[in-house]
Amino acid sequence: MIFPSLHAPTLLVATALVIAFSGLVLLLSRGRGRDAGSLALWGSAMILGAVGLALTAVAQDRGDAWGSAAILLATALSWTAARRFAGRGARPGLVLLGPVVWLFWAGPVGDGLERAGIAGPWQAAPVFAIGAAYTIATALELRRRRDEAGDAGRVAILLLVLHAVLHLARAATLVPAAEAGWLLSPAIGLALVVEALLHTIGLTFLFLAMTKERAERQALAQLRHLALSDGLTGLANRRHLDTILAQAVRENDRLALLMVDVDHFKAFNDTYGHQPGDDCLRAIGGALGLSARPPGEMAARYGGEEFVLLLPGADEAAALARAEDIHARIAALAIPHGGSPLSRVTVSIGIAASRNPGVAGEAGAPDRLLRAADAALYAAKAEGRNRTRVAGSFRGAVLRPTMPAHLRLAMERARSA
């Protein structure tokens, strides 16, 4: 057999060097992204584990106990890295608990067992059991983010579980009542060292793959967010609004839409400049975003100085209450505007509310709802601005006013005569 022919200390030192190199790879690959801290902890854990393994190879008695403690601390740091990967904080007390318990067991307790004449190989069982506990805890932390970690994360969990099972099996064979002496042979011990080596190398590549997969997912999510949001205000853009509005029309019995327009915004831009104009739109967008209540409600920038607030499940009364909330929020901003009668920025709001907006035969209902809210908005502006008006029904032919109100009213009366 190959294992008995190998010099155990030499194999341990060689394994320690490879593990240390793997840790160095993780440290150098950590970058500056979200998972840099996790990779740094995993790399440091591997280097510390390599030091502990080398110490057990060249030391005896107390040195071997300290080497095992270093390996346990490294395993605990790996668990901490997994917690950080999962977005959870460190648990310093639990990190130190395992190594401290082991040192107490190997020191004062071990001395007492030797004096009592009952010392034996079984005294090493706790180090394997504690290591298995940390390893299982690491697998459980990765499981919390298995969707983000992807396939690499699932393989890493499998390797960690197998590694923990081997440690528990080793601990079980060391208890006095165990009848599996062949598992205590040098060949099995060296095989476990080789398994630890392969386990570490595998986890090195898997940890790198996990962080890479998560970074790619985050990049795709960011691109999607940029494609669906307005660059100035951070609200949904018109494309996103169109999609959500069509879905809301299909799925809701009640639906209200508020169209919000900044009063005298051209005069504001001409007076104060484009940068203050952008700041004004950004502040108003923030107020609308705070007014939108999850889940389901959406604030969007419709274009220019126009915004939309979509309220699935809301009726006309609820929409009017929300409009009052928006007026109050804009007033609280107190953005100075010399061209406004109130010397501050105000908004006009048009509301369209409907029951069963998506019933059969209502193709184009989203567009008609928008047109109805738009017509109500322009009515609010025609009546003096800084007010809210409600459309009578979005199902009728609601047209955007393009002529003075008294002429439009006269034409409607003549048409009905």
N, C-alpha and C positions, 0 to 999 in steps of 0.2 A: 504493500500500500504506500501511497505517496506521502500521506500526512505524517506517519510515524517517522519517516526519514528526514523530515524538516526540523530544523532547530527552532524551538518554540519562541525564545526571545527574539531571534532574528526575524521571524515571521511577524511578530507583534510590532517590532520597530519599523519594518517595511510597510506594514499596514498603516501604522501611525503616520508615516511620511505621506502616503497616498491620501489619507483622510485630511491631513493638514493642507495638502495641495488643493484638494477639492474645496476646502473652506476658503482658501485664498482666491480661488476662481470666483466664488460667490461674492466675496468682498470686492473684488475688482470689477464685477459685473453689475453692481447694485445700481449704478447710475444715480439719478436725482428724482425719479418718479415716485408715485404713491407707495410702491413696494420696496423702496430703497432700504428702509429701516428693517423690514422683514428679512431681506437678503443679507444685510449686515449682521443681524442676529444669528441667522442660520450659519453664515460663514464663521462667525466667532465661536459658535457652539462646536462646529467641526474641529476648529483648531484647538479648542480647549479639550475636546474629546481625544484628539491625537496626543496631546500632552499627557493626559491621564493614561492612555494606553501605553505610551512609551515608559511612563513611570512604573506601571505594573510589570513591564517587561524586564526592567533593570533593577528594581527594588524588591525588597522582601519585607514581610511582616508589616510594620507601620507604613512603609512606603507603598506597599501594595494597597493598603486600606485608603491612603490618600489618593492614589491613582484611581481607585474605584469611585471615590467621592468626586473627583474631577470629571469622570465619565458621567456620573449621575447629574452633576451640575450642568454639563453640556447637554444632556438629554432634556433637562428642565428648561434650558435656554431655547432649545429647539421648540419646545411647547410654547414658550413665550413668543417666539417668532410666528408660530401658527396663529396665536391669539391676535397678534398685531395684523397679520394678513387678513384675519376675520373682522378687523375693526374693533377689537376689544383691548382693554388695558392689561398691563402686566400685573402679576400677583407675586410680588417679591417674597412674601412669607411662604407661599407654597413652593416657590422655586428653591428656597434654601432648606425647606423641611426635609426633603428626601436625603440630601447629602449629610445634613446634621444627624438625622436618625441613624444613618448608616455608620457615621463616625462614632457615635455613642455605642452602637451595637458592636462595632469592631474593636473599640477601645475598652472602656470600663466593663461592659458586659462580657466581652471576649476574655478579658483577664480573669474575671470571676469564673467563667466556664473552665478555663485552663486549670485554675487552682482546684476546682471541683473534680477535675479529671474527666469531664464529659465533652471536651472540645472535639471538633471534627469538621470534615468538609461541609457538613450541613450548615455551618455558620455563614457560608457565603450565599445562602438562599435569599436573604433579604435584598441583596444588591440587585439580583435579577428581577425580583418581584417589584421593587421600586422602579427600576428602569422600564419594566413592562407597563406600569401604571402611567408614567410620563408619556410613553410612546402611544398608548391608547388615547390619552388626553389630547395628544397632538393630532391624531387621526380624527377625533371628534371635532376639533376646532376647524380643520380643513373641510370637514363635511358641512359646516355652516355656510361655506362659500363655494360649494362644489359646482354650482352653475357658473360662477365667475372663473373658477380655476380650470374648467373644461375637462377634457379627457385626461390631461396630465395630472390634475388633482385627484381624479378617481383612481388612477394607477398608484399615485403616491399613498393614498389612503389604504389601498390593498397591501402595498409593501409594508407600511407601518403596522398594520394588523398582523401580518405574517411574522414580522420581527418580534412583536409583543408576544405572540403565541410561542415562539421559540424560547424566549426568555422565561415565560411562565413554565414551559416544559422543563427547562433547565433547573429552575427553582424547585419544581416538584420532585425532581430526581435527587435533590440534595437532602431532603428531609429524611430523618432516620428510618421512617417506616417504608420508604420507597424501595421497590424491588426491581430497579432498572439500572443495575450496576454498569451495564455496557455503555449507558449514556454518559458515564463519568470517565470514560477512557480518553487518553490523550488525543486520539483521532477525532472524537466528537468535539473536544475542546478546540482543536485547530480548525475543524470544519465551521464552528461557530464564529471563529475569528474571520475566516474567509467570507462567511455570510455577512458579517458586519461590514467588511470591506465592500462587497458588492452592493449591499444595502446603501451605504453612504454614497458610492459613485452613482447609483441609480437615482437617489434622492437629489443629488446635485443637479443632474440634468432635468429632473422633473420639477424642482423648484424654479429653475430658470424658465422652463416651458410654461409653468403656471403663471408666473408674473408676466411673461410675454403675451400669453393668451388674454389675461385680464387687461393689459395695456391696450391690446388691439380692440377688445370689446369696448373699452372706455373711449377710444378714439372714434370708433364707429358711432357710439352714442352721442359723442360731442358733435360729429358731423351732422347727424340727424337733427340734433337740437338746433344747430346753426341753420339748417335748411328749413326748419319749421318755426323759427322765431325771428322777431324783428331785431335788427342789429343795434338800434338806438335805445329802445325801451326794454328789451328782453321779453316782451309779451309775445304771444303767438302772432305770426304774420297772417296775411290774407289767405294764403294757400292752406295753412293749417286750419284757419277759421272755416273755410269752405268745406273742408273734410268733416270737421266736428259738427258743423251746423247741419249738414246733410244727414249725419248719423243721428243727431238729436231730433230732427224732424221725424225720422222713422221710428224712434224708440220711445218717444214721450207723448203722453196725452195732453200735457200742458207745456207751453214753451213761450218764453218771453225774450225779447231782444232789445237792448238799449243801444242806440247809436249816439255817441257823445262827440261833440265838436267844440274846439277851443274858440271862444269868441274873439273877434278882432285879431286873429293871430298874424295876419299879414302886416297889420300896423305894428304889432309887437316886434316882428322880425325887422321891419324897416327902421324902427326906433332904436332897438337895443342890439341888433346884429344877429347873425346866424348861430353863433355859439350859445349866447343866452337863449335863443329860440330852441336849440336842441336841448339845453338844460331844462327849459320849461316843459317840453314834451316828455322828457325823461321823468320829471317829477310827477306829471299828471299820469303817465303810464304806471308809475309806482303806486299812486293812489288807487287807480283802477285795479291793479293787481291785488292790492290789499283788500279791496271790496269784493273781489271774486272769492267765493267760499267753496272749498273742496267738499265732497267730490263732485265732479261734473261741470261746475261753472267755469267759464273761460273768459278772460280779458284778452283782447286782441287789438293790434293797431291795424286799422282798416286802410289807411293811406293818408299821407300828409298829416293834418292835425285832427283827423277823425279816428275815433276808437269805437270798439264794439264790446259790449258785455253780454254774454250769452247765459241765460238762466233756465236750464232744463227743469221742468216741473213747476215753474212759477206762473202765477196768474197776474192779471193787471195790477191788483192791489200790491202784491209782493214786488212787482217791478217798480211801481211808484215809490214804495218805501226805499228800495235800493237806489233809485234816482236821488232821493233826498239825502241818502247817505253819501253819495258821490258829490253832490253840491257842498255838503258840509266838509268833506275831506279836501276838496279843492279850495274852499274858503280858508281852511286851516293852513294851507300852504302859504297863503298871503304873498303870492308872487306879484311884485309891483308891475303895474301896466298903466302908463300915463294916458293911453288912448282909450281906456275903459271908463264908463261913467262911474264905476265904483273904485277906480284907481288900482284895481287888482285884476288878475286873470280870473275869468269866469268861463263856464261852459254851458252850452245848450244841449238838451237831451231829447231825443225822439224815441218813443216806445211803441213796439208792436208786440201784442200778446195774442195767443190763439189756443183754442182747444182742438185736439186731434189734427195737428198740422199736417200729418203725413198720411191721411186716409186715402183709400184707393181713388185714383183719378186726380190726385193733386200733384202731378208732375210739375216741377218747377217751384214747389212751395218754398224752398229756401230763398230763392231769388225774390219772390213776392214778399216774403217776410222782411227781407232787407230793404226792398223798395218802400214798404209801408213805414218802417222805422225811419227811413231817409226822408220821406214826405213829412212825417211828424216832426222831425228835426228841423226841417226848413220852415215849417209853420211856427215852431218855437223861436226861430231866428227872426222871422218876419214880424212877430209880435213884440220884439224888443230884446231878445236874447236873455241869458242867465235864467232860463226856466225850462220846464219839462212839458211836453205835449204827447198825447197818446193817439195813435192811429185808431180809427173806428173799426176797421177790419182789413186784414191783409189779403182777404180772398177777392175783394173787388179790384177794379182797375185803378190802383192808387198811383198817381203820376207825380213826378217830382215837379214842384212849382217852378215855372220859368217866366211868369208874368206877375204883375201886382195882384194881390189877393182880391181886390174889389172887381177887377176885370175877370178873373177866373170864376168868381162867384156869379157874376152876371151871365157868363157863358153857360154855366151849369144850369141856371134858372131857365135860360132860353131853350136849352136842350131838353129840359123836362117838361116844358110847356106844350 
